[in-house]
Each structure stands twice: as structure tokens, then as C-alpha cells.
Amino acid sequence: MLGATATCIALLIFFGAAGKSGQFPLHVWLPDAMEGPTPVSALIHAATMVAAGVFLVARVYPLFSLGAINGVTPSLTVVVWIGVTTALMAALIAIAQADIKRVLAYSTVSQLGLMMVSLGVGGVAAGIMHLLAHGFFKALLFLGAGSVIHGCHHEQDIRKMGGLRLLMPVTFLTYAVGMMALSGVPLFFSGGWTKEEILHAAAHWPKSHVPYYLALAGVILTALYMTRQVIYVFFGNRRAGSLHACESPRVMTMPLIVLALCAVFFSAVLTPAWPWFHGYLTGERVHFEISRLIQPMLFVSLALVGAGVGLGFWMYRKAGMQDRDRAPETDPLEYAQPALFRFLENKMWLDEFYDRTVIAFATMCARVSDWMDRHVWDGLVRGFGGFGELFGIFTSNVDERGINAGVDETTAGTRSLGRLMSAAHSGQIQTYLGVVAIGMLVLLLFYAWLA
Amino acid sequence: MVGLISALIAIPLIGAFALYVGRPRNARAIALIFNAFAAFLALTLWRNFDSGAAGLQMVERHAWIPAIGAEYLVGVDGLSLLLVLLTSLIIPFAFLAQRMTRGFCAIMLVMQSALYGTFTAQNFLLWFLFYEMSLIPAFLLIKIWGGKNRDRAATKFFLYTFLGSVAMLISFLGIYFAKGTFDFATLAELGKNGLLTGKLAWLAFGGIFIGLAVKVPVFPFHTWLPDAYETAPTGASMVLTGVLSKMGVYGFVRLLLPLFPSEIRILGPWMLGLAVCSIVFASLAAWAQSDLKRMVAYLSINHLGYCMLGLFAVTASPIVGAKIDTHAALSGVFMQIFNHGITAAALFYYVGLLEQRRGLRGINDFGGLMQRTPLLCGWMSVAMFSSLGLPGLNGFIGEFLIFKGSFAMTASFTAIAVIGLLVTAIAFARAMQALFSGPLAESCNAFPDLLRSEKLVVIPVTLLMFAIGIAPQFIFNIFNTTVIQMARLFA
């Protein structure tokens, strides 16, 4: 009983966290929120605010893990599957987006999913570490994107950029750092260590190995879409949007440099050699041990990132250029797999699906409520009022035609009788005397007849 | 301080009389001066009120018509004081909302006096006198100064409410013939062990319930409200929603719930169902409205539904709650009464400002106001957020306590009622989007932003919303003892 209640509460809290952290199926708001100014996107919708959901799950972790057998509970299992679905789905969608900020937005959704996986499989420390690392490099990427957009005179479509490498060197270098941190290049970039830890935790989940493999696929995809974006924006020929591009002022590049340094040097405190955060959570004493740096997962990670970046370079090496019969503005993936690309470009049609189901249902409820109010409930009231009115008409008719008619008749009779009588009272003495004389005669005759 | 309450009731009446006799040119200013007096008296009442003492305070008792049990008996407990303060706050606010003729002002003052009377009378006949006395000014305000369809709306409002009043009066006559008293305290004491028995109890209960349910209003007795609020002039709408609608809730707390505890428990799920219907359907209907004033009117029904949910959770749910939950729910209800008064009146005020500027008030008659009138939009947003219950603003305090308390006693009904919160947020988000953002509508091009006189009204009210939202203790202190007392009465 206690377990069931805990599961129920944990799941309800998780739904809240899923809404905040953009987990499937409540993730649709996050990419749309990228319409805001870029610093807002960087700070709120990428680095800090959306992390609140992940933080919440970590904070109430005892509730999720209550009665865990081998570290597995029903609620944590849900967290894992939702997380891994989100991570993979968002990474896939990111591949087909054209807006520089939307790519990053879906990347955020995907990374948050990965953090959820980490929490679900028991790697709380790894998940929170990734949260911290992600905060830095995602803020870096968003501000870098802001710098690119500013340089390209408010162009956000990556297909219209290109060749910015030489025109915006500071932005390019810092963006490259961010890209490598996000892709999880091992050893020198913060994202690499934490991602490795997450994969490590996922690999040891006793319930199933599927999330682990899906997370591996997610790592490849992350490297792939980031490579695509960097190639589109910074490499190749200059296109419409980047013809007159120029480096942003120092007020914009300085924060990029600071964040890039953080993304690199932050890796020093996130290494598995010194798991201080894990120690803080478990209460164990931890000590520095350099040998833990080199683990099998390091090589797995290296291979995956290499594969992703390599695949990206191979696929997009001629992006934005004419390639055989492919037009320059056509995405290579769109050329190869048009149906798949359309599916991903349209965000798997989830927005449209929600529009036609949830939103349509809710607006219908609103309209029905309004209609019921106007016609049914108020109709009852009006009917009641109408009934009263009818009753009034009925009683007034009874009055007018029934009772009143009788009274009128009576009064009319009385009046005509009076008129008759008043005609007799003419005031002429002769008539009166004549009547008296006739009366006397009649009386005499009557008495005579009686005698 | 004997005579304080009587003075409070008398002052607005004197004001109305002065307006009638003196024919001053600036009637609104005179009315506001009388309101300042009344507010001063209300504050004195608050100062002299011992918040730690149970029962009625500052009681004034005089024989009136002993033969029928009528008595002039006024006094305040925490709830009464809260509502007196709310009245003293909302009425001046309404006076500041629009231009008014002398007659309008006088009628408003009469209504104010009736409201003070309703919230302080402790004898049914006296209470009923004031209760009806507030109805006629409201009718006249809608009938004479209302918008289009005013005749229909005013008649509907009057007849509907009056029908309820008549039902209530008959019920109370029945109670009087059975028990021989009109005194609220005595009746409540008798009510503990069942006031009436058999059919008579159900008839009396039904009559009073309908009377009050129309007044609040509770679903499905609410259809007069959108029409009346929509048509009434801004100032009248503010008083109607801010204070008059509280008479119904007050009536429930004072009359129905203490007198018929066992009947309410028997009907428990039905009562809770009506409250939840008020919450959910009214919020959905608000979402579907295109007239801003009508939208706010529906949200008013929704917010009073929370009050009813809290009250019925305490008195009607089969589970008798723990003390802490009962206290939370009742405190939440009282808080919500006060908060809704302020917030809903403020929303009507803002809609009035928009209507003054535009001449229309359809949700699609505006657009992009944020560019033209940022201050108006900003302050209005605060009122909207307060209404949808954002933490840090006053609306949150009451609603959270109601939900917290009710959940312990009736989890399923409370869970459904939460939908209302979501839909309210949608309705407001929709309104904000349509009004404030997007391209600036051409018709809104010449809008002036908040004028200084308007700022002087808006700022104190908004500050009060924040004050209650951040440190609500000063309001809780007013009615804490009363809550404990009532919890004991309902338990």
C-alpha cells in the first residue's frame, strides 16, 4: 500500500518535472519558447530553468526509490523510459531543423532526457553533474548562436549561413568548444566525463539493457546533428545570410570566451577520478584516484563520438552546395530520405496531433460549457419564467372572461333594473296618485273577492 | 465602543440623504468623504476587535418587535469584521472607477449601508431586512445605468434573487414557528442536535439552500450572474462581485451550515458535486467568452466555487477531517472571500478602463496593447495572475489552503476541481495574448496609458495583493479564532 502510494505520488511529481524539463510527451513548449530573445533562451530555456524538473526528481529521489529492489522501482522505470524516449526523439528531430536556435532547443530536450535516464537508473550524481556541465556549455552554445544571428543580421536559418569560420573567428572557436562539450568528446571537455558516467550507470541497470543501447545511439546522433550545424554555419561557402557577416563586438564575445573556458576547465572537477558529488550524496568519504580516469567506457565514448562526427562530416561535407542533382538549399538527408526528413522536420507532427486531439477536445469542452449555460441552464430558468408568465396570462384570462364577465353581467342587470325603477320615480304627483288610486281599487276588489 | 456598528450602518445612509437633500454638484467627492468616515469607523472596529476572544463582540441589542421575535442585534466576529473591512475597501474603489451622477452615488451609499447591516446583523429578521435592502439598489443600478439589455438583465437578476429570498423567508418562518427564535447564535446552538425533524427540516433546508445558492451563485443557479455583471456599470459590477456575492457565502457559513449539519452530510456528494461543477464549468465557459466582462463574471463563479468546495469539504464530506485540515479549509475559504473581493473588483476596474478607452470590450477588439499602454498591461497582468493563483500574490493563499484542507477530506472531488485552476490559467493566458501581444490594433492607436488618477487607484490595490500574498498573517489574525470556533461547530 505504502509502495503504491509512493509510486503514485512519485509519478505525479514526475509529470510536473516532465512538463518543466521538456520530457516527452510534454516537450513541445520548449522549442517554441525559443522565440524569445537569445539571452533568455540561453539562461532560462536551456541552462537553468528547465533543469528544475531534473533537480526536482533528484531532490525527492527517496520517494522514487522507496522500496527499491536492486535499485529498480516502478516509478524509476517510468523515468528511465520517458527519459530515453525523449533523448532519442529530440536528437532525431534536431537533425532536420533549420533554425539554429531550434536545433539547440531540441538538443536541450535530448540532454534533459539523458539526465532523466541517469536519475532513473540510479546515477543521481552523474545526472546532476551532467546538469551542471550542460548549463555551461548550453549557455555557451546559445550565446554563440546569438552572436551568429547578430552577425548575420537576424538570419536564423542555418542553410542560409556558411563560411563564418573566417569572418567570426572568436565565435567559431568558442562554438566549437561548446559543440565538442555537447557531443561529449572525452578527456578535455566537461560534457564528455559526465556523459560517460551516465552511460556507465545505464549499462549497469539490472532491469534492461535497451535504454543503454538507445542512449549510445543518442550519443552518436548528438555528435551528428552538432557536426551538421557547425558545417552549415561555419564551413563551406558563404550564402545569402552570411555575405555581410562580421564578428560581434567584445561585449558579446567576452562571455563566450569565459563560458568556453568554463566548459573546458569544469571538466577537471567532474572527472571520475574524484567523485566528490557522489560522496556528498552517499555520505562516503572519497579520495582522489587517478587510475579511475581510464575506463572501458572512455573508449566506447570516444568511438561513438568519433562515429557521430565522422558520419556528420561524410553526410554534410557538401551541405549548402550543389552536389550532383541535389540543389544547394536541399538538405543532404532530405535528398537521400525525403519522407524521413519531412517526418523529422515537422517534429513528428506532434504539434498537429495535439492540436487535433487535446486542444480540440479542451476547446470543445469550453464551447459546450458555454452552450449549456446559454441554452440548457438558462433555458431552464427562462422556461420557468415562461411558465410563470403563462400562468399569469391564464389567471388574467380567467379573471377577465370568467369572473369578471359574471360580475359585469350582474352590474349591467342591476343598472338596467335601476333605470327601469328610476323611470317610475318621475316625481309627478298625478302619476303617483293615479297609481295609488289603481292600487286601492285592486285592494278593494281583492278583499271583496275574499269575502 | 458601543454604537460603533450602528454608526457604521448609519453613515452611508446619512450620506445618501445628504446627497438627496443637498444636491451637491460633486456628488462623487461627497460620497467618498462619507466613505472615508465609514472606513475610519471600520478601522476603529478592527482596532478594538479582540482577535483572541471567541464569540460576538461589540454587541448592540435593543428590542424591536418582540411579538415576532425581531430584535435589533448587531455584533461582529472575525468573519463579519473581515467582510466589513472588505466592504469599506471595495466601495470607495468602485466610486473611483467611473463617473457617476448624484443618483448613482446615493444608491451606492444605500447599498453600502445595507451591506454593513447584512454582515453584522445577528438576528434573522434584521439580517433579512438588510439583505433585501441591498438587492433593490443593485437592481436600480443595473436598470438605470446598465449597458444594452439592461432591462432584461435587471429584471432577471431581481426576480431570480428575490425568488430565492422568498424561499428563504418562508423557511425561516417555519423555523420560527417551530423554535420561536430568530437569533443566529441560539439557532446554531439548537442546530447541533438537529434543529427540525422530518419533512419540515428538508423543506426549510431546501428553501434556505436555494436562496443562498442563487445569491452566491452555485451551479446551476448561476445564469443570472453573467448577464447582470456584464450589463452593470463598472462601479456596480465591482461591488456586485466584490461584496454582494460574498453575502451568499456568508449566508452559507452563518445560516445554512450550522443549522442543518445532518442534512448537509446526507447530501454530501451532491453538494460537493455542485461546487465542483461551479468550478469546472464556469472556468470552461469563461474560456469560451469573447466579452471580457462576461469572462471575468464567469471566473467569479469559478472562484466562489472554491469557497463552496472548502465549506462543503468541511461540512458535507463523509470523512470528518482532522483539525488541521478543517482549519486550513475554513481559513482558505475566508481568505478566498477577501482575496476574490479585491482581485475580481480590480479585474472589473481594468476592463472598465479598457472599455472607457475603446468603447467596446470584446476580447478581439484589442491587440498589441503592450506597445501602446505598457503600464496598464503590466498592472492588469498582476491582477490576472493574482486571480489565477500565482504564488506570491493574494489569490494563491486562499486557493492553496482550500485545496490543502479539502484534499484530506474529499480527495476525488478536490482532484477534479484542480482542472478549474488549469482552465482559469488558460482563459487568462488567452485574454493576455489577445489584448497585450501581437501587432498593435489600429483602433487602439490613440489609447492613453494609465492616467495619474488611475495610478493612484491601481497602485494601492496592487500593493495590497502583494502584501497579502507575501505576508498574509495580518488577515489571518482577524478570523483565526472564528475559524477555530466554527471548526468546532461543524465537527
Interface residues (C-beta under 8 A of the other chain):
Chain A: A362 T363 C365 A366 R367 V368 S369 D370 M372 D373 W377 D378 L380 V381 G385
Chain B: K156 L159 Y160 F219 P220 H222 T223 W224 P226 F281 A282 L284 A285 W287 A288 Q289 V423 I426
